[in-house]
């Protein structure tokens, strides 16, 4: 888990802000054109030049717990199949039969050692090899070695399965994460357990993800969910390339004033969010419960979907543990779906009204500014 000394240092920064009524801030406000949320050409460039080029955290290792485990999913219109082979290695393929293009299995998780096409019964193993052609005597001669599933670049690390959606590309995860890999390593996500997973409909992906990057809205929007315990408009932000670690202190942070620093246990007083650019948020992982949110662009500029996974450090066994975990899960879903995304849908619907030509990101919305600057940077650098 996170180093205790580091946690104390972050809590000290947060407590200093609490005492002063301040927060980490950018140098100035940032004006972002509303057109960036509406322009379909811009959206397509974000998909083609960012989402389809960078390593995407498409699954948690915990979703593929043993040999034969698989996960099938649609990512930006690309059908993806993740498998853990009998050798324990995770592989990624296009979930498409090489005969006539049918998808081998529907979205979801399970255990299979063979994948049988529902259209003409061609069969593939969990390493993507074509192992059976139905009625080969009448079909004709084919080179089965050349008709295995199309692989996608993939690597498993830090509790995630990372995939690049461009066949033939390479994944350099060390270059992509840099020092941030150490931050994710401290979370030990490979040791956590999936309690529950759901999919939430959301507004355009940038409108949806913006809400994960600032606490300015907590008091106004989350009055009955997060605001009773969380401190609004106070953030401690550290960036690692495009990725960020954000500390949102809870209201009990003030109790540390009366405790010697050497006796501090910051985890109980600091809500943390780790963002993996461009679309993943990991929240609450300092204590025994956490939530991973994967925000995926929808089929156009005005829609997204979020895979929200509730994690537990250990499986809930006692009745008290199960009740607390269920309450935590319900709170997270309500705060995101009924408050953040409901408001986001309103924002999305009003974008084309002409009320705003630009959005103004405040100095107190430092992480939000950082994310948009990096998105612009990657689009400008892409060839």
Buried (B, 14 or more C-beta within 10 A) or exposed (E): EBEEEEBBBBBBBBBEBBEEEEBBBBEEEBEBEBEBBBBEEBBEBBBBBBBBBBBBBBBBBBBBBEBBBBBBBBBBEBBBBBBBBEEEEBBBBBBBBBBEEEBBBEEEBEEBEEBBBEBBEBBBBBBBEBEEBBEEEEEEEBEBEEBBBBBBBBBBBBBBBBBBBBEEEEBEBEEBBBEBBEBBBBBBBBEBBBBBBEEBEBBBBBBBBBBBBBBBBBBEBBEEBBBEEBBBBBBBBBBBEBBBBBBBBBBEBBEBEEEEEEEBEBBEBBBBBBBBBBBBBBBBBBEBBBBBBBBBBBEEBBBBBBBBBBBBBEEBEEEEBEEBBBEBBEBBBBBBBEBBBEBBBEBBEEBEEEEEEEBEBBBBBBBBBBBBBBBEEBBEEEE
